[in-house]
């Protein structure tokens, strides 16, 4: 039997770091949509303080899941 996959785009943010932003976003998606198969990080951004310190990491990612 063939599988059909769907791709959605989400944005996620974390004050801890890049990896935490990705993990947080994927966990949220997996909590509402089943059969998550992977993700592609299409964009990474940071929010900075006036002195240049990173305050928040933001990622834009496309998440793939199999449709039942």
VOVEX-694090 format. One line per 5 residues: number of its first residue (from 1); for each residue x, y, z negated of C-alpha. Coordinates in Angstrom, 3 decimals. Each point is the difference from the previous one (the first is absolute). Example, Ala and Ser with C-alpha at 12.3 -4.5 7.8 and 13.67 -1.06 7.14 Angstrom:
<mibas>
1 = 12.300,-4.500,-7.800 | 1.370,3.440,0.660
</mibas>
This chain:
<mibas>
1 = 0.000,0.000,0.000 | 1.254,3.489,0.832 | 0.375,2.738,-2.585 | -1.102,3.589,0.407 | 1.930,2.663,-1.859
6 = -0.904,3.573,-0.786 | 2.335,2.892,-0.817 | -0.872,2.887,-2.302 | 2.083,3.048,-0.842 | 0.389,1.110,-3.609
11 = 2.007,2.556,-1.966 | 1.425,-0.721,-3.429 | 2.088,2.008,-2.477 | 2.162,-0.622,-3.050 | 2.149,2.072,-2.330
16 = 2.197,-3.071,-0.639 | 1.338,-0.592,3.505 | -0.467,-1.212,3.559 | -0.433,-3.677,-0.865 | -2.570,0.779,-2.697
21 = -2.011,2.082,2.493 | -0.061,-2.952,2.413 | -0.872,-2.537,-2.710 | -2.752,2.227,-1.420 | -1.594,0.476,3.421
26 = 0.141,-3.692,0.868 | -1.428,-1.008,-3.394 | -2.930,2.380,0.463 | -0.739,-1.353,3.484 | 0.305,-3.616,-1.169
31 = -2.481,0.769,-2.789 | -2.710,0.953,2.490 | 0.955,-1.886,3.185 | 1.061,-3.625,0.157 | 2.490,-1.765,2.268
36 = 2.616,2.772,0.088 | 2.844,-1.207,2.225 | 2.474,2.868,0.166 | 0.666,3.702,0.262 | 1.989,2.361,2.164
41 = 1.291,3.200,-1.622 | -0.512,2.667,2.630 | 0.923,3.067,-2.034 | 1.808,0.914,-3.211 | -0.294,3.411,-1.632
46 = 1.065,1.559,-3.278 | -1.381,2.854,-2.057 | 2.779,2.048,-1.546 | 0.398,2.447,-2.836 | 1.431,3.445,0.824
51 = 3.455,-1.242,-1.031 | -0.157,-2.850,2.544 | -0.693,-2.826,-2.453 | -2.442,-2.621,1.279 | -3.301,0.145,-1.873
56 = -2.032,-2.500,2.004 | 0.499,-2.585,2.748 | -2.687,-0.399,2.647 | -0.351,-2.703,2.626 | -2.302,-0.423,2.949
61 = -0.388,-3.638,0.957 | -1.993,-2.216,2.298 | -1.275,-3.093,-1.774 | -0.955,-3.139,1.927 | -2.587,-2.478,-1.249
66 = -1.762,-2.975,1.546 | -3.727,0.323,0.634 | -2.067,-3.008,-1.024
</mibas>
